């Protein structure tokens, strides 16, 4: 990809597809366009990137399958009608993604998320673990908001921010939002001939936010306002966010060839941003005492294994922040525990190969993975 977008070096990428790109006004899926995008996805995977798709369009397709037309007054759907349309449309969309990617021998999995899945620590960890496993197995996750159960209080409200949350959750390097415009302008180019295109944004200032406008399509719930909100989430997680025109055939290939877009640049990479968050944004709720050998291993950049843990204190759950203390009681680091305090107490001092026997289930080999650990 172009140097400006940096996608060529990205190993993990989230691609968000807007409703207007996937379906026409009659609710029919744009199969030729989707097939071309599938070819792009296969090509990027062939070059070593991991891809996740955040796909809008379920309600747009489903409302027409169920004949929930807007009518002459262009009325919006009631919440229960939107949920019914999503239920009908999502299965149609899932089959469409499965069909087009099967031509490239790419397996697909469907993931439906609500806001609570990213706010509840336990559900966040479960969702992140599922996505990580799918990517490890070479599967392309196709993700959408779970509109069939979401309510006004818990829904993301748009898939732009959902894509950014997925990028944040999975430590993605880049998030591409394919839409019906080629990026951010200083004003609405449809009404202002002097509007200036912004190729790169390094800081989201009030002036940048003021450039946002209203949604441009009947079925979309986003608009530039939500894309800038998504950019805030992404860049804070060390992920660059790219707004690009998806109407072209092979839109990702077009980006590779230098198509115009807007790239929001992060100040750090995903791992650095994650470690900064661990270092300064959380309060430890427990402690792990480790032996001298573990301290040495941690200093060499390794993960903390159960065998090196000699004591467990506190009442923490999986994913909570804990302090790591050496034999003399000095804090040597902090990290996110892969086990609850109860389970950590059962496996401390044991080899990772014994975890399943001790706990009755096969957990992670590490007590704290090195990516979830910050040393003092």
C-alpha positions as CSV (number, residue, x, y, z in Angstrom):
1,X,0.0,0.0,0.0
2,X,1.0,3.6,-0.2
3,X,3.5,5.1,2.2
4,X,0.8,7.5,3.4
5,X,-1.6,4.8,4.5
6,X,1.2,2.4,5.8
7,X,-1.0,-0.6,5.0
8,X,1.8,-2.4,3.3
9,X,3.5,-3.0,6.7
10,X,0.3,-3.7,8.6
11,X,0.0,-7.2,9.9
12,X,-3.5,-7.0,11.4
13,X,-6.2,-4.9,9.6
14,X,-9.9,-4.2,10.2
15,X,-11.9,-3.3,7.1
16,X,-15.3,-1.6,7.7
17,X,-17.8,-1.7,4.8
18,X,-20.7,0.8,4.7
19,X,-24.3,-0.1,4.0
20,X,-24.5,1.9,0.8
21,X,-21.6,-0.1,-0.7
22,X,-23.1,-3.5,0.0
23,X,-26.7,-3.0,-1.1
24,X,-28.7,-0.9,-3.5
25,X,-31.9,1.0,-2.9
26,X,-33.9,-2.2,-3.4
27,X,-31.9,-4.1,-0.8
28,X,-30.1,-6.3,-3.3
29,X,-26.5,-7.1,-2.4
30,X,-23.9,-5.8,-4.8
31,X,-22.4,-9.3,-5.5
32,X,-19.9,-8.2,-8.3
33,X,-18.5,-5.5,-6.0
34,X,-18.3,-7.9,-3.1
35,X,-16.5,-10.4,-5.2
36,X,-13.9,-7.8,-6.2
37,X,-13.4,-6.9,-2.5
38,X,-13.0,-10.6,-1.7
39,X,-10.2,-10.7,-4.2
40,X,-8.5,-7.8,-2.5
41,X,-8.9,-9.5,0.9
42,X,-7.4,-12.7,-0.4
43,X,-4.5,-10.8,-1.9
44,X,-3.8,-9.0,1.3
45,X,-3.9,-12.3,3.3
46,X,-1.5,-13.8,0.7
47,X,1.0,-11.0,1.5
48,X,0.9,-11.9,5.2
49,X,-1.8,-9.6,6.7
50,X,-4.6,-10.8,9.0
51,X,-8.0,-9.3,8.0
52,X,-11.2,-8.7,9.9
53,X,-14.3,-7.4,8.3
54,X,-16.9,-5.2,10.0
55,X,-19.9,-5.4,7.7
56,X,-22.8,-3.1,7.7
57,X,-25.9,-3.7,5.6
58,X,-28.0,-6.3,7.6
59,X,-30.8,-3.9,8.3
60,X,-30.7,-2.4,4.8
61,X,-31.1,-5.9,3.3
62,X,-33.5,-7.2,5.9
63,X,-36.0,-4.4,5.9
64,X,-36.6,-5.0,2.2
65,X,-36.7,-8.8,2.6
66,X,-39.4,-8.3,5.2
67,X,-41.1,-5.5,3.1
68,X,-40.5,-2.9,5.8
69,X,-40.3,-0.2,3.2
70,X,-40.1,3.4,4.4
71,X,-43.2,4.5,2.3
72,X,-44.0,8.0,1.1
73,X,-43.2,9.6,4.4
74,X,-39.7,8.0,4.6
75,X,-40.4,6.9,8.1
76,X,-37.6,5.4,10.3
77,X,-38.0,1.9,11.5
78,X,-39.1,1.3,15.1
79,X,-36.5,-0.5,17.3
80,X,-38.3,-3.9,17.1
81,X,-38.6,-3.5,13.3
82,X,-34.9,-2.8,13.0
83,X,-34.1,-5.9,15.1
84,X,-36.3,-8.0,12.9
85,X,-34.7,-6.6,9.8
86,X,-31.3,-7.3,11.2
87,X,-32.2,-10.9,12.0
88,X,-33.4,-11.5,8.4
89,X,-30.7,-9.5,6.7
90,X,-27.7,-10.8,8.7
91,X,-28.1,-14.4,7.5
92,X,-28.3,-13.2,3.9
93,X,-25.1,-11.1,4.4
94,X,-23.2,-13.9,6.1
95,X,-24.0,-16.3,3.2
96,X,-22.8,-13.6,0.7
97,X,-19.5,-13.2,2.5
98,X,-19.1,-17.0,2.8
99,X,-19.8,-17.5,-1.0
100,X,-17.4,-14.8,-2.3
101,X,-14.5,-15.7,0.0
102,X,-14.9,-19.4,-0.6
103,X,-13.8,-18.8,-4.2
104,X,-10.4,-18.0,-2.7
105,X,-10.4,-20.9,-0.2
106,X,-10.8,-18.5,2.7
107,X,-12.9,-19.6,5.6
108,X,-15.3,-17.1,7.3
109,X,-16.8,-16.8,10.8
110,X,-19.6,-14.6,11.9
111,X,-19.2,-12.5,15.1
112,X,-22.0,-10.4,16.5
113,X,-21.1,-7.9,19.2
114,X,-22.9,-5.4,21.4
115,X,-21.4,-2.4,23.3
116,X,-21.4,-4.5,26.5
117,X,-19.0,-7.0,24.9
118,X,-16.3,-4.3,24.9
119,X,-17.3,-2.7,28.2
120,X,-17.6,-5.8,30.3
121,X,-14.1,-7.1,31.1
122,X,-15.1,-10.8,31.0
123,X,-17.0,-10.5,27.8
124,X,-14.2,-8.3,26.3
125,X,-11.6,-11.0,27.0
126,X,-13.9,-13.7,25.6
127,X,-14.5,-11.7,22.4
128,X,-10.8,-10.9,22.0
129,X,-9.8,-14.5,22.6
130,X,-12.3,-15.7,20.0
131,X,-11.1,-13.2,17.4
132,X,-7.4,-14.0,18.1
133,X,-8.1,-17.8,17.7
134,X,-9.9,-17.3,14.5
135,X,-7.1,-15.3,13.0
136,X,-4.5,-17.8,14.2
137,X,-6.5,-20.5,12.4
138,X,-6.5,-18.5,9.2
139,X,-10.2,-17.5,9.3
140,X,-11.6,-14.1,8.4
141,X,-14.0,-12.9,11.0
142,X,-17.0,-11.0,9.7
143,X,-18.3,-8.8,12.4
144,X,-21.5,-6.7,12.9
145,X,-23.3,-5.1,15.8
146,X,-25.8,-7.5,17.3
147,X,-28.8,-5.5,16.2
148,X,-31.2,-8.3,17.0
149,X,-30.7,-7.8,20.8
150,X,-29.2,-4.3,21.0
151,X,-31.3,-1.5,22.4
152,X,-30.9,2.3,22.2
153,X,-29.0,2.1,25.5
154,X,-26.4,-0.6,24.6
155,X,-26.0,-0.3,20.8
156,X,-22.8,1.2,19.3
157,X,-25.0,3.3,17.0
158,X,-22.8,2.8,14.0
159,X,-20.3,0.4,12.7
160,X,-17.6,3.0,12.3
161,X,-17.0,3.0,16.1
162,X,-17.6,-0.7,16.2
163,X,-14.7,-1.1,13.7
164,X,-12.5,1.1,15.9
165,X,-13.4,-0.9,19.0
166,X,-12.5,-4.2,17.2
167,X,-9.2,-2.7,16.2
168,X,-8.6,-1.6,19.8
169,X,-9.6,-5.0,21.1
170,X,-7.4,-6.9,18.8
171,X,-4.4,-4.5,18.7
172,X,-4.8,-4.0,15.0
173,X,-2.2,-1.9,13.1
174,X,-4.8,-0.3,10.7
175,X,-8.5,0.2,10.4
176,X,-9.9,1.0,6.9
177,X,-13.3,2.6,6.6
178,X,-14.7,2.1,3.1
179,X,-17.4,4.6,2.4
180,X,-18.9,6.8,-0.3
181,X,-16.3,9.7,0.1
182,X,-12.6,9.7,-0.4
183,X,-11.8,11.2,3.0
184,X,-12.1,14.2,5.2
185,X,-12.6,17.7,3.7
186,X,-12.3,21.1,5.3
187,X,-16.0,21.5,4.3
188,X,-18.7,19.6,2.5
189,X,-17.4,19.3,-1.1
190,X,-20.9,18.8,-2.3
191,X,-21.8,22.4,-1.4
192,X,-18.5,24.1,-1.1
193,X,-16.3,24.2,-4.2
194,X,-13.3,25.5,-2.1
195,X,-13.4,22.5,0.2
196,X,-9.9,21.2,0.8
197,X,-9.1,17.5,1.1
198,X,-7.0,16.4,4.1
199,X,-4.6,13.5,3.2
200,X,-3.2,13.1,6.8
201,X,-4.4,14.0,10.2
202,X,-1.9,13.8,13.1
203,X,-4.0,15.4,15.8
204,X,-7.8,15.5,16.2
205,X,-8.4,19.1,17.1
206,X,-11.7,21.0,17.6
207,X,-11.1,22.4,14.1
208,X,-10.9,18.8,12.7
209,X,-14.1,17.8,14.5
210,X,-15.9,20.9,13.1
211,X,-15.3,19.7,9.5
212,X,-17.6,16.7,10.1
213,X,-21.1,16.7,8.4
214,X,-24.3,14.6,8.5
215,X,-24.9,11.1,7.2
216,X,-24.9,10.9,3.4
217,X,-27.1,7.8,2.8
218,X,-30.5,6.7,3.9
219,X,-29.4,3.4,5.3
220,X,-26.1,4.5,6.9
221,X,-26.1,5.7,10.5
222,X,-22.6,7.1,10.5
223,X,-21.4,10.2,8.6
224,X,-18.1,11.9,9.1
225,X,-18.9,12.7,12.8
226,X,-18.8,9.0,13.7
227,X,-15.7,8.4,11.6
228,X,-13.8,11.1,13.5
229,X,-15.1,9.5,16.7
230,X,-13.8,6.2,15.5
231,X,-10.5,7.7,14.6
232,X,-10.2,8.9,18.2
233,X,-10.6,5.4,19.5
234,X,-8.3,3.9,16.9
235,X,-5.4,6.3,17.3
236,X,-5.5,6.1,21.1
237,X,-4.9,2.4,20.7
238,X,-1.9,2.9,18.4
239,X,-3.9,2.1,15.2
240,X,-4.0,4.2,12.1
241,X,-7.5,4.8,10.7
242,X,-8.0,5.4,7.0
243,X,-11.2,6.8,5.4
244,X,-11.3,5.8,1.7
245,X,-13.8,5.7,-1.2
246,X,-15.0,2.2,-1.5
247,X,-17.2,2.6,-4.6
248,X,-14.3,1.6,-7.0
249,X,-13.9,-2.0,-8.1
250,X,-11.1,-3.5,-6.0
251,X,-11.1,-0.6,-3.5
252,X,-8.2,-2.0,-1.4
253,X,-6.1,-2.4,-4.5
254,X,-7.0,1.2,-5.4
255,X,-5.5,2.2,-2.1
256,X,-2.4,0.2,-2.9
257,X,-2.2,2.2,-6.2
258,X,-2.3,5.5,-4.3
259,X,-6.0,6.4,-4.3
260,X,-6.8,9.5,-2.4
261,X,-7.8,9.0,1.2
262,X,-7.5,10.5,4.7
263,X,-5.2,8.8,7.2
264,X,-5.4,9.5,10.9
265,X,-2.0,8.8,12.4
266,X,-1.4,7.4,15.9
267,X,1.4,8.6,18.1
268,X,2.5,5.0,19.0
269,X,2.1,1.5,17.6
270,X,-0.6,-0.8,19.1
271,X,1.8,-2.7,21.4
272,X,3.4,0.5,22.7
273,X,-0.1,2.1,23.3
274,X,-1.3,-1.0,25.1
275,X,1.7,-1.0,27.4
276,X,1.3,2.6,28.1
277,X,-2.3,1.9,29.1
278,X,-1.1,-0.9,31.4
279,X,1.6,1.2,32.9
280,X,-0.5,4.2,33.8
281,X,-4.2,3.7,33.4
282,X,-5.1,0.9,35.8
283,X,-4.9,0.2,39.5
284,X,-3.5,-3.2,40.5
285,X,-6.0,-5.4,42.4
286,X,-3.6,-8.2,43.3
287,X,0.0,-9.4,43.4
288,X,2.2,-12.2,42.2
289,X,5.4,-13.1,43.9
290,X,8.0,-14.6,41.6
291,X,11.4,-16.3,42.1
292,X,14.8,-15.0,40.9
293,X,14.7,-17.2,37.8
294,X,11.4,-15.6,36.7
295,X,12.8,-12.1,37.3
296,X,15.7,-12.9,35.0
297,X,13.4,-14.3,32.4
298,X,11.2,-11.2,32.5
299,X,14.2,-9.1,32.0
300,X,15.0,-11.0,28.8
301,X,11.6,-10.1,27.4
302,X,9.8,-13.4,28.2
303,X,6.4,-14.1,29.6
304,X,5.7,-15.0,33.2
305,X,5.0,-18.7,33.5
306,X,3.2,-20.4,36.4
307,X,6.4,-22.2,37.4
308,X,8.1,-19.0,38.4
309,X,5.2,-17.8,40.6
310,X,5.7,-18.5,44.4
311,X,2.8,-16.5,45.9
312,X,-0.6,-15.1,45.0
313,X,-2.4,-12.4,46.9
314,X,-5.5,-10.3,46.2
315,X,-9.0,-11.0,44.8
316,X,-8.6,-10.6,41.1
317,X,-10.2,-12.1,38.0
318,X,-8.8,-13.0,34.6
319,X,-7.7,-9.9,32.8
320,X,-7.2,-7.8,35.9
321,X,-4.1,-5.9,36.6
322,X,-1.6,-7.3,39.1
323,X,1.8,-6.3,40.5
324,X,4.7,-8.6,40.0
325,X,7.2,-8.7,43.0
326,X,10.6,-10.3,43.1
327,X,12.0,-12.4,45.9
328,X,13.0,-9.3,47.9
329,X,9.5,-7.8,47.6
330,X,10.5,-5.1,45.1
331,X,7.9,-4.5,42.3
332,X,9.5,-5.6,39.1
333,X,6.5,-5.0,36.8
334,X,2.7,-5.0,36.3
335,X,0.6,-6.9,33.9
336,X,-2.8,-8.5,33.1
337,X,-3.3,-11.9,34.6
338,X,-4.5,-14.7,32.4
339,X,-6.0,-16.4,35.5
340,X,-8.1,-15.5,38.4
341,X,-6.5,-15.4,41.9
342,X,-8.1,-18.7,42.8
343,X,-6.8,-20.5,39.6
344,X,-3.4,-18.7,39.9
345,X,-3.1,-20.1,43.4
346,X,-3.7,-23.6,42.1
347,X,-1.2,-23.6,39.3
348,X,1.6,-21.4,40.9
349,X,4.9,-23.3,40.9
350,X,3.8,-25.8,38.4
351,X,4.7,-26.4,34.8
352,X,2.4,-25.1,32.1
353,X,1.8,-28.7,30.9
354,X,0.1,-29.4,34.2
355,X,-2.5,-26.7,34.0
356,X,-5.2,-28.8,32.5
357,X,-4.8,-31.5,35.2
358,X,-4.9,-28.9,38.0
359,X,-7.8,-26.7,36.7
360,X,-9.8,-29.1,34.7
361,X,-9.5,-27.0,31.6
362,X,-6.8,-26.0,29.2
363,X,-5.9,-22.4,29.8
364,X,-3.0,-20.2,28.5
365,X,0.5,-21.4,29.1
366,X,1.5,-18.0,30.5
367,X,0.4,-16.5,33.8
368,X,1.1,-13.1,32.2
369,X,1.9,-12.9,28.5
370,X,4.8,-10.6,27.6
371,X,2.5,-8.4,25.5
372,X,0.4,-7.8,28.6
373,X,3.4,-7.0,30.9
374,X,5.3,-3.8,31.7
375,X,8.5,-3.9,33.6
376,X,9.5,-1.2,36.1
